[in-house]
Amino acid sequence: MIGRRTTGALTVLSLVLVVLLVVVDLENASPGPLSATHAQIPELLERDGCASCHGSQEGDLRDACLVCHTEIGQQLVARSGFHGLLDDGPNCARCHLEHEGRDFDLVSPQVFALAGVLDRDAYEHTGLAFDLHGLHDALSCDDCHAHADLDVLPVEFQRFLGESQACISCHEDPHGAAMENDCATCHSQDVAFGVLPDYEHDPIFVLTGSHEGVGCSSCHEPESPFSIENSGKLPLGTSRECADCHDHTHAESFLRATAERANVSTTETCVVCHTPVPAGFRLGQSSMTREAHASTGFPLGDPHGEVACDACHDPALSRPLRFPGRDAQDCKACHNDPHAGQFAHPVERGQACVDCHGTGAFVAHLFTDARHAAAGFVLDGAHASADCAQCHQVDKGVRIFRGTPQSCAACHEDVHAGRFESSGGSTDCATCHGTHAFQPALEGAFDHGQHTGIALRGAHADAACAACHKPETAVLGRTLGRVALAFPGPANRCDTCHTDVHEGRFLVDPATGQRSDCADCHGEDTFAAPHHDAFAHGPWTGFELEGAHLAAECVTCHVPTALPDVLGRRFGRVRDLFPGDPETCATCHTDPHGGVFSQQGDQPGFDCSHCHQTSDFHTTIAGTFDHAAMTGFALDGSHDALDCTACHPLGRPDRQGRTFGRALGSNCADCHRDPHLGQFRVEGRSDCARCHSVDHAFTPTIFDHDRDSDFPLDATHAKLDCAACHTPWTNQKGLESIRYRPIAHDCADCHLPGTGGGR
């Protein structure tokens, strides 16, 4: 008999098998397996994958298809494209069957037949985005649609949708994008790419005369910049010039002049005189009028107008040599240069033969004083009456014009013997002197700073020249002497001319070790007013001004004199008024402590700066004052926590400016009331430290009865309370305390009958 337990196990096993069979054969439960294309989507193979397309209810599957196929949905809305143009409207399931198995092609020839396309390769693109005709019409679908024949289309691929309509998406652009990728502007699908059925050549370059009927390659030579292959590298609409294909024998000046006369661009210059008709290209001599010749840039004035053409254009020469394109100002092309090249490069310099000479006769009648001034040298004063030959000498048969020296010293003797040149000044006499007469010098022309290196400013500007240039030292006919003769020291130092009122104390800069000068601190306007902040008090005197010293007036330490002394000084020296050590405060300031701190321990000459700062005397430097070392009274225990005013009462400043009072004394009783009313006074002084410690409160005591009294406490007495023997008492003044001494020591004093004995 099968037991109940066995029956239960079989039941469970049966349920498991049923579940497995349902899961394994889930796809078989559908109308059929999915196509291979849709089977790539994992979501559709899951247990609830059916709902991805069918939803929870039966109905039209179109909306479900368009969830994924959005581009087809856009065609349906726009009524465009293959699907949007179907006659019977959209019905996905009519053409694209599903659940037909993995080998079923969703886009097969049968599918196209259902859509009315019996031959896919013969399908016309009419109405679609890309209109196929001509050479494109002969192509198969897979020539453009690379995935058209795939049985299983990967998820990320498309068969027919999404193809670019631009020509360069399939074809290489030989123009390098210069034509803006608009191939249809010149090319057609009906003929080969090299044939341009619709190209209009005339707007860019009109093909007339000998140009008409010429093959394209005649002008667009292969591998040339203008070849068809390279045309894309040129800007769109670039026109050709005659010179690109034809040689010309004319100078650039002729071409520019012709273009300007005819009001055309330089690219059209040739057609002004020539035509593309072969018979009319060359012009005869009779057609070259004076007006036409002027257009070359060389007008035929007298005497050139009467000269035969062959005189300039030798017929025996080749055409390039016969018509070299001469410049109208280039006289030396035909005539010898009498100036031996002095006026070379006339065009560049704007100076040609005709600037000075006429064409009728070679005379210098056009060169005036104004033109001489334009050449860089004005003829005025004594120079205006001078003969040209005085300056322009003849050298080897050629009169020298260019390069003639223009400086005065080149022709005239320098009476100053070059001193203004060596001092950095100008060697040109005209800086100070005129051309009419050498003396006197031009008013205001002499710049003392520029010519001597010493600018006259302040009091120097108002000084007479003779103050420095002593007349008595003048030589060589000069009225003023040289400064160096009167003051032989360095010209750039004040003490060369002026007495050092500081007697040499500031001759060396302590910061650099270099010699200093009065100008480091004083200006030229007035010696008595030094530059603001120019004087460095610390480096120069060894005494740095800080705090209150920095704000003090100079006269506080340097007491002014009633009148300037013999050296002109108005301020006295500090050591004259305060002859002590300048590093010691007491040299200038009264010691408010009356010398109490003048020496502390092994530190003789103890100074105020040890505790006080210069900014405020009443504010001591934190941590510098040692109360024990300075006063002999150490601040221990409770004393250390006290405010200074507890012992040094704060009052009004005394005559020395002190605001803290002196302590009453160093004994405890000087400041504290004696609670024992003098019981422990010895020779008038109570030593509280014998029994009490300052490290704590006044109690508890450090008194040891056995050590500090003449009555040792045995075992019995040690157990007693202090008040058993030390009882209250009142002195003669009526003050109350506890009796400690004197006190009886004998046993009978405490233990006899009537005295409390027996205790």
C-alpha positions in Angstrom: 0.0 0.0 0.0 1.4 3.4 -0.9 1.5 5.5 2.2 0.2 9.0 2.7 3.7 10.4 2.6 4.4 8.8 -0.8 1.2 10.1 -2.2 2.1 13.7 -1.2 5.5 13.5 -2.8 4.1 12.3 -6.1 1.6 15.2 -6.1 4.4 17.8 -5.7 6.5 16.1 -8.4 3.6 16.2 -10.8 3.1 19.9 -10.2 6.8 20.6 -10.9 6.7 18.7 -14.1 3.7 20.6 -15.3 5.3 23.9 -14.6 8.5 22.9 -16.5 6.4 21.7 -19.4 4.6 25.0 -19.5 7.8 27.1 -19.4 9.6 25.0 -22.0 6.7 24.9 -24.4 5.6 28.5 -23.8 6.4 29.6 -27.3 4.6 26.6 -28.7 1.5 27.8 -26.9 1.5 30.9 -29.3 0.2 30.7 -32.9 3.7 29.9 -33.9 7.4 30.8 -33.3 8.6 34.4 -33.9 10.5 35.4 -37.0 14.2 35.4 -36.8 14.3 39.3 -36.9 11.9 39.7 -34.0 13.5 36.8 -32.1 16.6 39.0 -31.7 14.7 41.1 -29.2 15.1 39.5 -25.7 11.9 41.2 -24.3 9.7 39.4 -26.8 11.0 36.0 -25.7 10.2 36.5 -22.1 7.1 34.9 -20.5 5.1 38.1 -20.8 6.6 39.1 -24.1 3.3 38.6 -25.9 2.0 41.7 -24.2 4.7 43.8 -25.8 2.9 43.7 -29.1 -0.6 42.4 -28.3 -1.2 44.1 -25.0 -3.8 42.9 -22.6 -6.6 42.8 -25.2 -7.1 41.7 -28.7 -7.2 44.4 -31.3 -5.4 46.1 -34.3 -1.7 45.5 -34.1 -0.7 48.5 -36.2 -0.3 50.8 -33.2 1.9 48.2 -31.5 4.1 48.0 -34.6 4.5 51.7 -34.8 5.8 51.9 -31.3 9.1 50.6 -32.6 8.8 51.5 -36.3 8.5 55.3 -35.7 9.7 56.3 -39.2 7.0 54.3 -40.9 4.5 56.1 -38.6 5.8 59.4 -39.8 5.3 58.3 -43.4 1.7 57.4 -42.6 1.0 60.8 -41.0 2.6 62.7 -43.9 1.1 60.4 -46.5 4.5 60.1 -48.1 7.1 57.4 -48.7 6.4 53.8 -49.6 4.0 53.1 -46.8 2.3 56.4 -46.8 1.4 56.1 -50.5 -0.3 52.6 -50.3 -3.8 52.7 -51.7 -5.6 50.7 -49.0 -3.9 52.5 -46.1 -1.8 51.0 -43.4 -2.3 47.4 -42.4 1.0 45.9 -41.1 -0.3 42.4 -40.6 -1.7 42.1 -44.2 1.8 42.1 -45.6 4.1 41.3 -42.8 3.0 38.0 -41.2 4.4 36.9 -37.8 4.6 33.6 -36.0 5.6 31.8 -39.2 8.9 30.5 -37.8 12.5 31.5 -37.8 12.9 30.9 -41.6 10.1 33.2 -42.6 11.2 36.5 -44.3 9.3 39.5 -43.1 10.3 41.4 -46.3 10.1 39.0 -49.1 9.1 39.3 -52.8 5.6 38.0 -51.7 5.4 40.9 -49.3 6.1 43.4 -52.1 3.5 41.6 -54.2 0.9 42.1 -51.5 1.7 45.8 -51.6 1.2 45.9 -55.3 4.9 45.7 -56.3 5.3 42.6 -58.5 9.0 43.3 -59.3 11.0 45.0 -56.6 13.9 45.8 -58.8 11.5 47.5 -61.3 9.9 49.6 -58.6 9.8 53.3 -59.5 10.8 55.9 -56.9 8.1 58.2 -58.2 6.6 60.1 -55.2 9.4 59.1 -52.9 12.1 61.4 -51.6 14.7 60.4 -54.2 13.4 60.3 -57.8 15.2 57.6 -59.7 15.7 58.1 -63.4 18.4 57.9 -66.0 21.6 56.0 -64.9 20.2 55.4 -61.4 17.1 53.6 -62.8 19.3 50.7 -64.0 20.7 50.0 -60.5 19.5 47.2 -58.3 18.0 47.9 -54.9 21.1 46.5 -53.0 23.4 49.0 -54.9 22.1 51.7 -52.6 20.3 49.8 -49.9 23.1 47.6 -48.5 20.7 45.5 -46.3 17.9 45.0 -48.7 18.5 41.3 -49.2 19.2 40.3 -45.6 16.9 37.5 -44.4 17.5 38.5 -40.8 17.9 42.2 -40.3 20.0 43.1 -37.2 18.2 45.4 -34.7 20.5 48.4 -35.4 20.1 48.1 -39.2 17.5 49.4 -41.7 16.6 48.0 -45.1 15.3 50.9 -47.0 14.7 53.8 -44.7 17.3 56.4 -43.5 19.4 56.6 -46.7 21.0 60.0 -47.5 19.8 61.8 -50.6 23.0 63.7 -51.1 25.0 62.7 -54.1 28.3 62.7 -52.1 26.9 60.0 -49.7 27.5 57.5 -52.6 29.8 59.4 -55.0 33.2 61.1 -54.4 33.2 64.8 -54.7 35.9 65.8 -57.2 35.4 69.5 -56.5 36.4 69.2 -52.8 33.1 70.8 -51.6 33.8 74.0 -53.5 30.5 73.7 -55.4 28.6 73.4 -52.1 27.8 69.8 -52.9 24.9 70.8 -55.2 25.8 68.4 -58.0 22.4 68.8 -59.7 23.3 72.4 -60.6 25.5 71.2 -63.4 25.2 67.4 -63.6 22.2 65.1 -64.5 21.3 61.5 -63.7 20.6 61.0 -67.4 24.2 61.3 -68.7 27.7 60.5 -67.5 29.3 62.8 -64.8 31.7 64.3 -67.3 28.9 65.6 -69.5 27.4 69.0 -68.4 24.1 69.3 -70.3 22.9 72.3 -68.3 26.1 74.2 -67.6 26.0 77.8 -68.6 29.6 79.0 -69.4 28.6 82.5 -70.5 28.0 84.0 -67.1 31.5 83.2 -66.0 33.4 83.5 -69.3 31.7 84.3 -72.6 32.9 81.9 -75.3 33.1 84.1 -78.5 35.4 84.5 -81.4 38.3 82.1 -81.4 37.1 80.7 -78.1 33.9 79.5 -79.5 33.9 75.8 -80.3 37.1 75.1 -78.5 37.1 71.8 -76.5 37.0 72.0 -72.7 40.4 70.4 -72.3 42.0 73.2 -74.4 41.5 75.6 -71.5 41.1 73.1 -68.7 44.3 71.2 -69.2 44.6 68.0 -67.2 46.7 68.3 -64.0 46.7 72.1 -64.3 45.2 74.5 -61.7 42.3 75.0 -64.0 41.7 71.4 -64.8 38.2 69.9 -64.3 39.5 67.9 -61.5 41.1 70.9 -59.8 38.3 73.3 -60.5 36.8 72.6 -57.1 39.8 74.2 -55.5 39.1 77.6 -57.0 36.4 79.9 -55.6 33.1 79.4 -57.2 32.7 81.6 -60.3 36.4 82.2 -60.7 37.0 83.8 -64.2 40.1 83.3 -66.4 42.4 86.0 -67.5 43.9 86.3 -70.9 47.4 85.9 -69.5 46.4 82.6 -68.0 46.5 81.1 -71.5 48.2 83.7 -73.6 51.6 85.4 -73.4 51.7 89.2 -73.4 54.5 91.6 -74.0 53.2 94.6 -72.1 54.6 96.0 -68.9 52.5 95.9 -65.7 52.4 99.7 -65.7 50.9 99.7 -69.2 48.2 97.2 -68.1 47.3 99.2 -65.0 47.2 102.5 -67.0 45.0 100.9 -69.7 42.6 99.5 -67.1 42.3 102.8 -65.4 41.7 104.7 -68.6 39.1 102.3 -69.8 37.5 102.0 -66.3 37.8 98.2 -66.4 39.4 95.6 -64.2 42.9 94.4 -64.9 41.4 91.1 -66.0 39.7 92.8 -68.8 42.7 95.0 -69.9 43.5 92.9 -73.1 40.1 93.3 -74.6 40.4 97.1 -74.5 42.6 97.0 -77.5 42.3 93.4 -78.7 39.4 91.1 -79.6 39.2 87.3 -79.5 38.8 87.3 -83.2 42.1 86.1 -84.6 42.2 88.5 -87.5 41.8 91.5 -85.2 44.1 90.6 -82.3 47.1 92.4 -83.6 46.9 96.2 -84.0 48.8 98.0 -86.8 51.0 101.1 -86.1 48.4 103.4 -87.5 46.0 102.6 -84.8 48.4 103.7 -82.0 47.5 107.3 -81.4 48.9 109.6 -78.8 45.9 109.0 -76.6 46.3 105.3 -77.0 50.0 105.6 -76.2 49.3 107.6 -73.1 47.3 104.7 -71.8 50.5 102.7 -71.7 51.7 105.1 -68.9 54.1 106.9 -71.2 52.6 110.0 -72.8 54.2 111.2 -76.0 54.9 114.8 -75.2 57.6 117.0 -76.8 60.1 115.9 -78.0 59.0 112.3 -77.8 55.8 113.0 -79.9 57.9 113.7 -83.0 60.1 110.7 -82.7 59.4 107.7 -85.0 58.1 104.5 -83.3 61.1 102.5 -84.5 63.4 104.8 -82.7 62.2 103.4 -79.4 60.7 100.1 -80.6 63.5 98.5 -82.7 61.8 96.2 -85.2 64.9 94.0 -85.2 64.2 93.0 -81.6 61.9 90.2 -80.5 58.5 91.3 -79.3 59.3 91.2 -75.6 62.4 93.3 -76.1 60.7 95.5 -78.6 57.9 96.5 -76.2 59.6 96.3 -72.8 57.0 98.4 -71.0 59.1 101.5 -70.1 58.1 103.8 -67.3 57.6 107.5 -68.3 60.0 108.5 -65.6 62.6 106.0 -66.5 64.7 108.4 -68.7 67.9 106.4 -68.2 66.3 103.5 -70.2 67.2 105.6 -73.3 69.5 108.3 -72.1 72.8 108.3 -70.3 72.8 109.4 -66.7 75.1 112.4 -66.2 74.8 112.0 -62.4 76.4 108.6 -62.4 73.6 106.8 -60.5 73.2 109.4 -57.7 69.5 109.4 -58.3 69.1 105.7 -58.9 65.7 104.1 -58.2 63.7 107.2 -59.2 60.3 105.5 -59.1 60.8 104.2 -55.6 62.1 107.5 -54.3 59.7 109.6 -56.2 62.6 111.5 -57.9 63.0 111.2 -61.6 64.8 113.2 -64.2 61.6 115.1 -65.0 61.3 116.3 -61.4 64.2 118.7 -62.0 64.6 118.7 -65.8 62.2 119.4 -68.6 61.8 117.1 -71.6 62.4 119.9 -74.2 65.9 120.6 -73.0 68.1 119.1 -70.2 68.3 122.1 -67.9 68.0 122.5 -64.2 65.3 125.2 -64.4 62.7 123.2 -62.3 64.9 122.9 -59.1 63.9 125.7 -56.6 64.7 126.5 -53.0 61.5 124.9 -52.0 62.6 121.6 -53.7 66.0 122.0 -52.0 64.2 122.2 -48.7 62.1 119.1 -49.6 65.4 117.3 -50.2 66.2 117.8 -46.6 68.2 121.0 -46.4 66.6 124.5 -46.2 68.5 127.3 -47.9 68.1 130.3 -45.7 70.2 132.9 -44.1 73.8 132.9 -45.3 73.2 129.6 -47.1 70.7 131.2 -49.5 73.3 133.4 -51.1 76.0 130.7 -51.3 76.9 129.3 -54.7 75.8 125.7 -55.4 79.4 124.7 -56.3 80.6 125.7 -52.7 78.8 122.6 -51.3 78.4 120.4 -54.4 81.9 119.7 -55.5 83.0 117.9 -58.7 84.6 114.5 -58.1 86.0 112.6 -61.1 84.0 114.7 -63.6 80.7 114.2 -61.8 79.2 116.9 -59.6 78.1 115.4 -56.3 74.5 116.1 -55.2 73.4 113.0 -53.2 75.2 112.3 -50.0 76.3 115.9 -49.4 76.9 116.3 -45.6 74.2 118.4 -43.9 75.8 118.9 -40.5 77.3 122.2 -39.7 80.6 120.6 -38.5 81.1 119.1 -42.0 81.7 122.6 -43.4 82.3 124.7 -40.3 84.8 124.4 -37.5 83.4 123.3 -34.1 84.4 126.1 -31.7 83.2 123.9 -28.8 85.8 121.2 -29.7 83.3 118.4 -29.5 82.3 118.8 -25.9 78.6 118.7 -26.6 79.1 115.4 -28.4 81.0 113.7 -25.6 78.4 114.9 -23.1 75.5 113.2 -24.9 74.4 116.4 -26.6 73.9 117.2 -30.3 76.8 118.0 -32.7 74.5 120.0 -34.9 75.2 123.7 -34.4 71.6 124.6 -35.6 70.3 123.3 -32.3 71.4 126.5 -30.6 72.7 128.8 -33.5 70.9 130.2 -36.5 72.1 130.4 -40.1 72.0 134.2 -40.3 74.7 134.7 -37.7 76.6 132.3 -35.4 76.3 134.7 -32.4 74.2 135.1 -30.4 72.7 131.7 -29.8 69.0 131.3 -30.4 66.9 132.2 -27.4 65.6 129.2 -25.6 67.3 126.8 -27.9 70.0 125.5 -25.5 68.7 122.6 -23.4 71.0 122.4 -20.4 69.9 119.0 -19.4 70.2 117.5 -22.9 73.5 119.1 -23.7 75.3 118.9 -20.4 73.6 116.0 -18.7 72.5 118.2 -15.8 68.9 119.5 -15.9 68.3 122.8 -14.3 65.4 122.5 -11.9 64.2 124.3 -8.8 66.7 126.8 -7.4 69.2 125.9 -10.1 66.8 127.1 -12.8 66.8 130.6 -11.3 70.6 130.8 -10.8 72.6 133.0 -13.1 74.9 131.1 -15.6 77.9 132.8 -14.0 77.2 131.2 -10.7 78.5 127.9 -12.0 80.3 129.0 -15.2 82.7 131.4 -13.6 83.7 134.2 -16.1 87.2 134.3 -14.6 87.9 130.8 -15.9 86.8 131.5 -19.5 89.3 130.7 -22.3 89.4 130.7 -26.1 87.3 133.9 -26.3 84.3 132.5 -24.5 82.6 134.8 -22.0 81.6 132.0 -19.6 84.0 129.4 -18.1 83.6 125.7 -17.8 82.1 124.4 -14.6 84.9 121.8 -14.3 87.5 124.6 -14.0 85.7 126.2 -11.1 84.4 123.0 -9.5 86.7 120.1 -10.4 84.6 117.4 -8.7 82.0 115.1 -10.2 79.4 117.1 -12.1 76.5 114.9 -10.8 77.2 115.4 -7.1 75.8 118.2 -5.0 79.0 118.5 -2.8 81.0 119.4 -5.9 79.5 122.9 -5.7 77.9 123.0 -2.3 79.3 122.7 1.2 78.3 119.5 3.1 76.4 120.9 6.1 76.4 117.5 7.7 80.2 117.3 7.8 80.4 114.0 6.0 78.2 112.0 8.3 76.0 110.8 5.5 78.6 110.2 2.8 78.1 106.4 2.8 74.7 104.7 2.5 74.7 102.1 5.3 72.2 99.9 3.4 74.4 99.6 0.2 77.8 100.7 1.3 77.8 103.1 -1.7 78.5 106.8 -1.5 75.4 108.8 -1.0 74.5 112.3 -2.2 72.4 115.2 -0.9 69.8 114.5 -3.6 68.9 111.3 -1.7 67.1 113.4 0.9 66.9 117.0 -0.4 65.3 118.5 -3.4 66.5 121.3 -5.7 63.7 123.7 -4.8 64.9 124.3 -1.3 67.6 122.5 0.8 65.7 123.1 4.0 62.7 120.9 3.0 63.9 117.3 2.6 61.8 114.8 0.6 58.9 113.3 2.5 60.0 109.9 3.9 63.3 110.2 2.0 65.5 110.1 5.1 65.8 106.5 6.5 66.3 107.4 10.2 67.2 103.8 11.3 70.0 103.0 8.8 71.4 106.5 8.9 71.4 107.1 12.6 71.3 103.6 14.1 68.1 104.5 15.9 64.9 103.1 14.4 61.8 105.3 14.8 58.9 103.1 16.0 55.7 103.6 17.9 55.4 107.0 19.6 58.9 107.9 18.3 57.6 107.7 14.7 54.8 110.2 15.4 57.0 112.6 17.3 58.2 115.9 15.6 61.8 116.1 14.7 62.2 119.1 17.0 61.3 116.9 20.0 64.8 115.3 19.9 66.6 117.7 17.5 65.9 120.9 19.3 65.8 123.8 16.8 68.3 126.6 17.2 67.2 130.2 17.3 69.2 130.9 14.1 70.9 128.7 11.6 74.4 127.9 12.7 77.5 128.7 10.6 76.7 125.7 8.3 73.1 126.7 7.9 71.6 124.0 10.1 68.4 124.8 11.9 68.2 121.6 14.0 70.5 120.7 16.8 72.2 117.3 17.2 70.5 114.9 19.6 73.8 114.2 21.5 74.2 117.9 22.1 71.0 118.0 24.2 71.0 114.3 25.4 74.7 113.2 25.7 73.9 109.8 27.0 73.7 106.4 25.2 71.1 106.8 22.4 70.0 103.1 22.9 69.0 103.8 26.5 65.5 105.3 27.1 66.7 107.2 30.2 69.0 109.2 28.0 66.0 111.2 26.8 63.2 110.2 29.2 62.8 110.6 33.0 62.8 107.3 34.9 59.3 107.2 36.6 60.5 104.3 38.7 63.2 106.4 40.4 65.9 103.9 39.5 64.2 101.0 41.2 64.7 98.8 38.1 68.0 100.3 37.0 69.8 97.1 38.0 68.2 93.7 38.5 70.3 90.8 39.6 73.2 90.4 37.3 71.7 92.9 34.7 73.3 96.3 35.2 71.8 99.2 33.3 68.4 97.5 33.0 66.4 99.5 30.4 62.8 100.5 30.0 62.4 98.6 26.8 62.7 95.4 28.7 59.1 95.8 29.9 57.7 98.8 28.0 57.1 99.4 24.2 57.5 102.5 22.2 53.9 102.7 21.1 52.5 103.2 24.6 54.6 103.4 27.8 51.7 102.4 30.0 51.2 99.1 28.2 53.9 96.6 29.2 55.1 93.9 26.9 53.2 90.7 27.9 55.4 88.1 29.7 58.5 90.3 30.1 57.9 91.5 33.7 59.3 89.0 36.3 57.7 90.0 39.6 60.0 87.9 41.7 63.2 89.2 40.0 62.0 92.8 39.7 60.5 93.2 43.3 61.9 90.4 45.3 58.4 89.2 46.0 57.4 86.0 44.2 53.7 85.7 43.2 52.9 82.2 44.4 49.6 80.4 45.0 46.7 82.8 45.6 48.9 85.8 44.8 49.4 84.7 41.2 45.7 84.9 40.5 45.3 88.5 41.9 44.9 91.6 39.8 47.8 94.0 40.0 45.5 96.7 41.5 44.9 94.4 44.6 48.3 95.3 45.9 49.1 98.3 43.6 46.0 100.5 43.9 45.2 102.3 40.6 45.0 106.1 41.1 45.7 109.3 39.2 49.1 109.5 37.4 51.8 111.0 39.7 54.5 113.5 38.5 56.3 110.7 36.8 53.1 109.4 35.0 52.8 106.3 37.2 49.2 105.0 37.5 49.9 102.1 39.9 50.6 102.7 43.6 53.5 101.1 45.4 52.7 98.0 47.5 52.3 98.5 51.3 55.1 96.0 52.1 56.3 92.5 51.5 55.1 91.0 54.9 51.7 89.3 55.1 50.6 91.6 57.8 51.3 94.6 55.5 48.3 93.6 53.4 46.4 91.1 55.5 44.7 91.4 58.9 46.4 89.3 61.6 43.6 86.9 62.8 45.8 85.9 65.8 46.1 89.5 67.1 49.9 89.4 67.4 50.2 86.1 69.3 53.0 84.9 66.9 54.8 88.3 66.6 58.5 88.0 67.0 60.5 91.2 67.2 57.5 93.1 65.9 57.0 90.8 62.8 54.6 87.9 62.3 55.8 85.2 60.0 52.6 83.7 58.7 54.6 81.3 56.4 55.7 79.2 59.4 52.2 77.8 59.7 50.3 78.8 56.5 51.0 78.2 52.8 50.4 80.7 50.0 49.8 78.0 47.5 46.3 77.5 48.8 43.8 79.2 51.0 44.9 80.5 54.4 43.6 77.2 55.8 44.5 74.3 56.4 47.7 75.0 58.1 51.1 73.3 57.7 51.6 73.6 61.5 53.2 70.5 63.1 52.4 70.6 66.9 55.3 68.2 67.8 57.8 70.1 65.6 56.6 73.7 65.9 55.6 73.9 69.6 57.2 73.1 72.9 54.3 70.7 73.9 54.4 67.4 72.0 51.1 65.7 71.6 51.2 62.1 73.0 48.7 59.5 72.2 46.1 60.8 74.6 46.4 64.5 73.7 46.5 63.8 69.9 43.0 62.5 70.1 41.7 65.8 71.5 40.1 68.5 69.4 42.2 71.7 69.2 39.4 73.7 70.9 39.8 71.6 74.0 42.9 73.5 74.8 42.7 76.6 72.5 39.8 78.5 73.7 38.4 82.0 72.7 39.8 85.1 74.3 39.5 88.9 73.9 42.4 91.3 73.9 42.6 94.7 75.6 41.1 96.4 72.5 38.1 94.1 72.7 39.1 92.1 69.6 38.2 88.4 69.7 40.5 85.5 68.6 41.6 82.0 69.7 44.2 81.6 72.3 47.3 79.9 71.0 50.1 81.5 73.0 50.9 81.9 75.7 49.1 78.8 77.1 49.8 76.6 80.2 51.8 73.5 79.7 51.6 71.8 83.1 49.2 68.9 83.8 47.8 70.7 86.8 46.8 73.6 84.7 44.2 71.4 83.1 43.7 68.4 85.3 43.4 69.7 89.0 40.1 69.6 90.7 38.1 72.7 89.8 39.9 73.1 86.6 38.2 70.3 84.7 40.8 67.7 85.7 40.2 64.1 85.1 39.6 64.8 81.4 
